[in-house]
Amino acid sequence: MHIKTLAVAVLLSVMPMAHACINTVGTDHQGRRFSPDDYVGKDLVDGFTKPHAQRYWLKQASYVIKQARNKPDFKNLTDLGIVLVYQGQYDLAVRHFLKLERLFPGHHETAANLGTALELAGHDAVALKWIGIGIQRNRQEHFGSEWLHARILETKIALARDPRYLEGRSITGVVFERTLVPALPIAMPPGNDGRPVKPWELNSALAYQLHERTGFVRPTDPIVANLLLDWATLNLAGGPIETADVLYDFAVTYGAERDALMRNRQSYIQRVLAQAGKAKANGGECGICPPMPPPPPPPPKQSRA
């Protein structure tokens, strides 16, 4: 679920994003320490349990309504639709975004917001069509994560037909070995552009989608639980195991079963963390962190007169 324009600014202010100025240290599954440039463990999950965006938009409602009346341009009318969503007026938000599409056709923001409003109003099949339109309009929609929103909607539609649909299935489409510490999956799902996503892109998509979804969907929920399980195991395989541990707990909060494999994995994590202590970064690897951007080119040499 995603709300665009100013909502992105709010989200960026509260959501962990890669390569931010964050001085954290995590531990890989071999006990080596590394700097993921992201929130780790409990600090990460805390950002999911505090509805910053909702508080912001409800507080700004009067101002947004006034701006939309005084200057009904695309930005102000989009913001008005966002307020309607956070107020829980989903049917009204759907009608508003449909009107916005007629007034200002072709914007990817409208397609994504309309898809969200339709889903919240209970129209998953139509929502899926609009999410697809948003992806067609902008392959980078929501940091390239809308492919996962589409998968979520497909799952909701399938669950309506078969309540047991999710048994043994992963919404993300990845398969982890059922071992104590699995390797990162080799086969990855296609992203917005149809190409297989990389592990760090899967991690980013799960972070973005779950941050939005947990703001609207309260425990328990099988879809959120399924996503959290995959995200936890992804972090165990290639990220900070501190994060894997709290995400397993978060998944249980949303209804996942704490089976023997999860208990063994969390026990293993605690043993590794106890041995690693609080050392500084010492050569650990992060298989799900974004690649560092290339260094800037050297300045041109000054010619001598």
Disulfide bonds with the S-S distance in Angstrom:
Cys286-Cys289 1.96
